[in-house]
């Protein structure tokens, strides 16, 4: 029933507004069919960088924190009654064909309890004249923590994260799964409606101040720093290569701190190719947020032949061998026992210049010392490894 009520309200708003527009006022400028509108969030005007749509403003600490607010999912956490907040974010409505937009109504459908005061206002382009078409019209959304209907002023709760300030827990509504659906509509008849579901949570537990990379041969070193951490368990480092993301390491965080913290991790012995990296920051409650490294990291070809020490070593029963060749050519990589007897051929084929890795499985072999030898062109080298079962 709630959804039907919201839809009827939306229809009423749209029809009422359209009735105020003189007939034929837009018929020569706007094409209604097929030209549905669309809606997306945009950067906050006060943002200090990209992907900073949301602006949290706390009533007591006056703290301002930007976070990513997409038309999609974010982790859900409870609203902290110790720090009532205001959230501002901006969206923009455009037409699919880009001919014109004349916004007439916005409908709100809370997917959960109505937990906060919610308001919106249109932000028209500079020089816009009401009633004339525009390529896009922005909307400013404001949400405030909503006071409860009744408060027990005698039962106060001491808020540790706002020293010296007391607040009644019952005076603020606490909610989970905070999300709304926003229906935008232009002057064209229904169903010319755009839908955007927005989900949000409390401010980011970690403020990342930098995230960079450097390459040395076939090793990639990631460096990042934080200016603030709250309840931070740590960072899962994820690498994208050949069409999939893979978690490669977990670096412990600093818990809760307001000081600058520096972190580093080196991803070693990579094959030639293009890589992407991201940090999955995880708090102690299991909530997480992604931070992407800008740009792609490229591992090129070595300047000379190279055969790295296998890892792990000693091993049981598998180990990885990384090698590099500076020019195209036939490559062989073979395994020998400590008597010089050939055990296995891992590589015997034409290879392009670059770094490569191969896995050696020795489940059927006895413990002991073995050797692996690389040959390509006039280059020959060998190293030893230990199988320990």
Secondary structure, DSSP 8 states (H G I E B T S, - for coil): -HHHHHHHHHHHHHHHHHHTS-TTTTTTT---TT--EEEEEE--TT-SSSS--EEEEETTT--EEEE---SS--------TTS-EEEEEEEEEEETTSS-B-EEEEEEEESS---EEEEEEEE--TT--TTS-BSEEEEEEEEEE-B-S---TTS-EE-TTSTT-EE-GGGB---SS-EEEEEEEESS-TT-EEEEEEE--S--SEEEEEEEEEEETTEEEEEEEEEEEEEEEEEEEEEEETTEEEEEEEEEEEEEESS-EEEEEEE-S--SEEEEEEEEEEETTS-EEEEE-SS-EEE---SS-EE---BSSSBSSEEEEEEEESS-EEEEEEEEETTS-EEEEEEEEEE-SEEEEEEEE-TTS-SEEEEEEEEETTEEEEEEEEE--
